[in-house]
Amino acid sequence: MLGGVKSKEQEDAIAGTFGRYLSSGLYELPDPKLPVKYPRTPGYRPTQEDNPCNAWYWCCDIKGASKGKLQGKTVAIKDNTCVAGVPMMNGSLTLEGFVRMLTLLWCPGYWTLVDT
């Protein structure tokens, strides 16, 4: 870009890149549908009275393993961790209300927590 104006060469390069991406069939792939390992309630957003410091975004129950060190304990999962069916916010209004359909498998801390 020279002086705030895109050159024809830049426009062609961008169009070619996006054209290959869009025509790759990526959007035609089915969404992954993995079984939910641990059932959870839909949850709710806490009221101002229940959450006066705005310390959490969403409340729900996820029953983990039936045995282990955390059995019967209440824990929190940071709202930047994708948990299937649970809204996330990541501390920003940008993601407010975003709900993943699956729990990201690369989040070992979450699985360690619910399997404990």
Buried (B, 14 or more C-beta within 10 A) or exposed (E): EEEEEEEEEEEEEEEEEEEEEEEEEEEEEEEEEEEEEBEBEEBEBBEEEEEEEEEBBBBBEBEBBEEEEBEEEEEEBEBEBBBBBBBBBBEEEEBEEEBBEBBEEEBEEBBEBBEB
